[in-house]
């Protein structure tokens, strides 16, 4: 397992590299205080599968999936209070379908439908 470090020597990330030098497989990144900042997997240097990010205090920040480095699949973000901020689905990096936004008390504030547009 390889380790990456901040200039002060504290651990900033750990995982494996492929023979070509790109990140490969599961990786975990850290804040300077030692708490987990993000974790997920790489394939050929691209983010793939489920990833999750955390706030410096350990609370959730966002979680979602990637395909070849592009957001694809269910996505959720949280307020600093721990309440859900918004949730919906990405398709090839674009918000698609119904996305719902909430205030810090958990009340729905917006519901918006995003249509997937074909690339031209």
matplotlib code that plots the C-alpha trace (Angstrom):
import matplotlib.pyplot as plt

x = [0.0, 1.3, 1.1, 0.9, 1.8, 1.3, 4.4, 4.5, 4.7, 1.1, -0.7, -2.9, -3.9, -3.3, -4.0, -2.3, -0.8, -1.0, 2.3, 1.7, 1.7, -2.0, -4.1, -5.8, -8.2, -9.5, -8.1, -8.7, -7.8, -7.4, -7.6, -4.5, -6.4, -6.4, -10.1, -11.2, -11.8, -12.9, -12.8, -13.6, -11.9, -10.0, -9.7, -6.9, -6.6, -10.4, -12.9, -15.2, -18.0, -19.3, -17.4, -18.1, -16.7, -16.7, -16.4, -13.4, -15.5, -16.4, -19.9, -21.1, -20.6, -21.6, -21.9, -22.3, -21.2, -18.8, -18.3, -14.9, -14.4, -17.9, -20.7, -23.3, -26.0, -27.6, -26.1, -26.7, -25.2, -25.6, -25.8, -23.2, -26.0, -26.1, -29.5, -29.8, -29.2, -30.2, -30.5, -31.1, -29.4, -26.6, -26.4, -23.0, -22.2, -25.6, -28.3, -31.2, -34.8, -36.1, -33.8, -35.1, -33.5, -34.0, -33.3, -31.3, -34.4, -35.2, -38.1, -38.3, -37.6, -37.4, -38.3, -36.9, -36.9, -33.8, -34.0, -31.2, -30.2, -28.4, -24.9, -24.7]
y = [0.0, 3.4, 6.5, 10.1, 12.8, 16.5, 18.6, 18.3, 14.5, 13.7, 11.1, 12.6, 9.5, 5.8, 3.2, 1.5, 2.5, 0.6, -0.2, 2.9, 5.1, 5.9, 5.3, 1.9, 0.2, 1.5, 4.8, 6.8, 10.5, 12.3, 15.8, 17.1, 16.2, 12.5, 12.2, 10.6, 13.2, 10.8, 7.2, 5.2, 3.4, 4.2, 2.3, 3.4, 6.7, 7.5, 7.6, 4.6, 3.1, 4.6, 7.5, 9.3, 12.6, 13.8, 17.1, 17.9, 17.2, 13.7, 14.5, 13.5, 15.9, 14.0, 10.5, 9.3, 7.0, 7.4, 5.6, 6.4, 9.5, 11.0, 11.2, 8.6, 7.2, 8.3, 11.3, 12.8, 15.8, 16.9, 20.2, 20.8, 19.9, 16.4, 16.9, 16.0, 19.1, 17.5, 14.2, 12.9, 11.0, 11.8, 10.3, 10.8, 13.8, 15.6, 15.9, 13.9, 13.3, 14.6, 16.4, 17.4, 20.1, 20.5, 23.1, 22.4, 21.4, 18.7, 20.5, 20.2, 23.6, 22.7, 19.8, 20.1, 17.8, 17.7, 16.3, 14.5, 16.2, 14.3, 15.4, 17.1]
z = [0.0, -1.0, 1.2, 0.2, 2.8, 3.4, 3.5, 7.3, 7.0, 8.1, 6.1, 3.3, 1.4, 1.0, -1.7, -4.5, -7.9, -11.1, -12.8, -15.1, -12.0, -11.9, -8.8, -8.8, -6.4, -3.1, -1.8, 1.4, 1.8, 5.1, 6.6, 8.5, 11.7, 10.7, 10.0, 6.7, 4.0, 1.2, 0.2, -2.9, -5.8, -8.9, -12.1, -14.5, -12.5, -12.8, -10.0, -10.2, -8.1, -4.9, -3.3, -0.1, 1.3, 4.9, 6.6, 8.7, 11.9, 10.5, 9.4, 6.0, 3.0, -0.1, -1.5, -5.1, -7.8, -10.8, -14.1, -15.8, -13.6, -14.4, -11.9, -12.7, -10.4, -7.2, -5.4, -2.0, -0.2, 3.4, 5.3, 8.0, 10.5, 9.1, 7.4, 3.8, 1.5, -1.8, -3.6, -7.1, -10.0, -12.4, -15.8, -17.5, -15.3, -15.8, -13.2, -14.5, -13.3, -10.1, -7.7, -4.2, -2.1, 1.7, 4.3, 7.4, 9.3, 6.8, 5.1, 1.3, -0.3, -4.0, -6.4, -9.9, -12.9, -15.0, -18.5, -20.1, -23.3, -26.1, -26.8, -30.2]

ax = plt.figure().add_subplot(projection="3d")
ax.plot(x, y, z, "-o")
ax.set_aspect("equal")
plt.show()
